Every structure is written in structure tokens, then in C-alpha cells.
Amino acid sequence: MKEIVTSGTICLNDEYDFTYYIADIRYTEREDESFCYEITPNYSVIDLLTDRYFQGIPGLDLSLKKKSYVRENVVPVFISERTPGENREDLWKLLEECDMQYLNRLEWLIRTKTRYSGDGMYVCRPDRRDLRISSIDELGNRSSIISRKVLEAICAGGKIVTNDYVIDDSNRKSYYELFMAMYRTERKYLDERRKIGISKSAKRGNYKGRSRIKLDKMELNSVFHEYEAGKMSSREAADILHISASTFFRRYREYKKMSQ
């Protein structure tokens, strides 16, 4: 019997924009019109999350710790509550917006730009997660970049292999707590520096609310060059400059416009 398989990953982001790969989800359509959903939780990643961010996957009892949850010819609650039904009046418009010819709920959920606001979870394409390096020093020459890259792999459920140690499901939480503590400490230090700067500026009568952030031109151009060369992501570039991702993209657009 012929089958069509669609695969995705259920994700969730935290306040620092780290992406947690909570579970893999697989949808199988068969030529006799029967179908099956299979959800495979990544328990070692789920264990990293507090109740503030994660209250479970709707319709699944994760306390059972099943390797996978299978729904034969039944649409899981997770899918049904955040995708359009077959009888929805504007269904064809929604499909057209996602460049789809027929309703495949999981595929639509992967393609749509609409996010379900109830729990913050969304679905993306499966992505490679493992990281193999000789030393974490290979990840960059700044602690903020190194911490972020390691945490990104940890949150994605990846296996990190170096010459000195291995991070996997058996010790994921321990390393997560270590690197997250380092990352938060650095973020707190930078935030305190900003507050002190604002306070001093206010005492001089120069601070009148939120204004354009001043950045070192040489450092800015250096970061832009590395970003264009693919040596760092936009998030890493923003961290180096101590600005938000939106501010980084705005300054980058200004830079490109001036370079033309």
C-alpha cells in the first residue's frame, strides 16, 4: 500500500529565544484514505523546561513516558486545535497562502506563519541537531557566542561530542544548567551596565527616554562582515553588539543601503 509521510518537530522558544525541540511528529497518509499520527517526545529536552514555559502536549499524558504516542485515524488534539478543519469556509484561501493543493494538517502547520497563542508551541521541519568538535573553543572567541551555540544544540536535543566530553540525554540537564547560568550571568551584567549608563546620562540631563543606541563603528562593520560571511548568526551578532535582533537587522539594512 502506498503511503505519503510528513515529518515535523514540535518546538517552543524561551525568553532568550532558544528553541526547544520538544517532540518529533510524523503523519502517514495511506492510499485507502486511512491515516496515522505518531508523536515521539524528547523527554531529556522537556526536562529542561519549567512550568512557566511548558505545561505538556495537549491530548497526551506524558507522565506515562511512552516512547511514542500513536493515533490511528484520529487527529490528535495538538493538531486539531491549531489547524483548520475540512469544513472551514476560508479553507482554500488558507491553503493557497501556504501554497498547498489539499489539506494536510501537519504540512499546513509547518508552512503557516500563523502561531497558536495558547501555549507558544509550533511545528518546524526536522533539523540536524548533533555537534561534533574538538573543543568548544572552535565555536567562537567570545564566551557569549560559545554559550549560545552549546545551549542551542542542547535545547535541540542534539548530541555534543568533543575530545574531552560528550553531552547527551544522560547529562543534558546538568550541562544545560551550567551553560545557562553562564549565559544569564553575562546577560545580567550587560543589563546592569545599560542601567548604569542610563542613570549617569539622566543625571547629566542627557537621557530623555529610549533613544538610538550608539555603537562602535569599527566593531559594527567587523560584525557585519562576519555575519555576511556566514561565520555567525544574526542572534550571535546581536549578542556581541549587546542589542536586540530587531535592532541588529535595522542597523544591517542601514549598512547595506550606505554600501550601495
N, C-alpha and C positions, 0 to 999 in steps of 0.2 A: 504494500500500500504506500502510495506517495505521500510525503509529508513536507510541510514548509515550517521551518523553525526560526523564531525570532528570539534573540537574546538581549538582555539588558542588565543593568546594575542599579539597585536602589541606593540612592545617595542622600546625604544630609550634610549641611555646612554649619560650622560653628561661628562664633563672633569674630574669629581671626581668619575666616574664610578657608579653613582647612576642610577638605572633602572626605567624609567618612563613607566607605563602601560597605553598606550595611548588609546587603544580600544580593545574590545573583538570582535573576528571574528568567525563566525560559517558557516560551509559548509555542506549542506544537499544533498546527492545523493539519488535519488529515483529509484525504480526498472524499471520504464518506461523510464529511461535514462534522465529524466528532473533533474534539479538541482537548488540550490538557495544559494546565499551568503548573509549573514547578518552581517553588521558591526555596533557595538554599541560603540560609542565614550565615553571615560571617561572625560567629559568636565572639571571637577574640577582638574584633573591632567594636561590636556592640558593647562589650565590657568596658570600653574606653569612655563611653558616653554616660553622662549623668541624666537624671530625670528632667533636668532643665531643657535638654535638647531632644531626648528620645523617650517616648512612652510606649514603645512597641510598634509592631507592624499590624495595622488593623486586620482583624479576622484570623490572626494566628496566635496560638498560645505558645510563646517562645519558652515558657518555663518547662515545656516537655523536652526541650533540647533535641528535637528531631534533626537528623541530617538534612532532610528536605521535607517540605510540605507540598503535597500533590493535590490538585483539584481537577478531577476528570469531568469534563463537560459542565463545569461550574466556573463562573467568573469570580475570582477572589474579591473580597471586599476592598482590598488595597487598590485593585484595578477599577472596579465598578464605581467607586465614589469619586474618582478623579478623571474619568473618561466619558465621552458622550455615548449615549445608548443608540441602538439601531433606529429607534422611532423619533429621535430628536429632529425638530423641524429644520434646523440650520446645519444638519449633519454634513451635507455635501459642501457647504461653504467651509466648514471646519476641516474637511478632508482636503479640499483644494488648497487651503492655506498651508497645509503640510505636504503638498504635492503627492497625495495618495489617491488611488483609484477605488479603493474599497476599505471598509473599516476593519482594521487590525488594531485592537485597543492598545496593546503593548507598543506597537510601532508608532502609533499616534502619540502615545505618552512620551516616547523617546524624542520624537520630532517637534512636538508643540513647544512654543515659547511660553505658554500659559503655565503658571505654577500653582499648585494646590496650596492654599494658605493654612489649611487646618493643622498640619504637623511639620511643614517645611521639607518633607521628603519629595524627591523627584527621581526620574529614571534617565540614565545616560547609556551610551554604548559601552560595552565591556572594554576595559583598557588594561594594558600591561602594567603590572604592579611591582615586580621584583627589581631589586637594585643590587648590582654586583660591582664592588670597587675594592681597591687595595686598602685604601684608608679613607676616612670621612673627609680628610683634608683635600681630597680630589674634588669635593663638591663646591669649593669656593675658598676665598681668602678672608671672608668675613663670617663671624660667628652667627649673625642673623641669617645669612644665606644657608649655612650648613645646617643649623637647627631646623629651618623651614623645610629644606629638602628631605631631611631624615623624617620629620614629622609627616610630610606629605606621603611618603612611602608607608610609614607605619599606619596611618589613618586609612590608606587604601588597601590594607590587608596584605601588603607585599612582604616578601622575604628579603631582608637586607644582609648581604654577605660581604664581609671584609676579611682581611688577613688575620685580624685579631679576634673577631667575634661574629656571631650570627644573631640577627633579630628575627624571630618568627612567632608563631602562635603561642609557644611555650613561655616567652618572656616579653611579649609585645607590650603589655600594660606597664611593666617596670620601666622599660626604656621610654615609653610614651610619657610617663610621669617625670622622668629625668629631663628629657629634652623640652617638654612643655614648661617645666619650671624655669629652665634657662631662657626660653623664648619669652615667657611672661615677665621675667625679671628685667630683661632688656627693654621690652615694651613699656614697662612701668617707669624705668629710668628715663626713657625718651619722653614719656608723657610729663614727668616731673620737670624735665628740662624745659619743655614748652611752657608749662605753667609759670616757672620762674621767669622765663623770658617775657611772657605776657605781663606778669606782675611788675617787673622792672620797667617795662615800656609804659605801663599805665601810670606809674609814679612819675615818669618824665612827661606825662601828658601826651604820649605818642600813640597810645593804644585806644582805638575807637571802635572796638568790636572786631569781628573777623575780617581780615584783610589778606591781600595776596602774600603768599609765603615766599620769603626770599631764599633763593638757592644759589650755591656757588656755581658760577657758570662753567668753570673747568670740570668740576665733578659731574655736573649735569650732562655736558657733552660726552664725557667719558662713559657714563651710564647709558646714554642713548646709543653710542657706538656698539657697546657690548650687547645691548638689547637687540639691535638690528642684526648683529652677527649671530644671534641665537644662543649666546653664552649665558643668558639669564632670562627668566620670565618677567612679565610685567609686574607680578606680585613681588618678586625679588628686587626688581629695580625700585619699586615704590618703597620697600622696606629700607633699602640702602639710603634713599633720599629722605626717609622719615616723613613721607607724605602718603596720602590715600591713593588707591588705584585710580580713582576718577581724576584726581589732580595730576597724576603722572601722565595719563592719556591726554589731558588737556595741554600740558606743557609739551608733550611729544608732538602733538599736532601743530603747536606754535613753532616748534623747532623745524619741523618738516616744511612748513609754509615759508619760513625765513630762508631755508636752504635752497628753495626752488629758484 
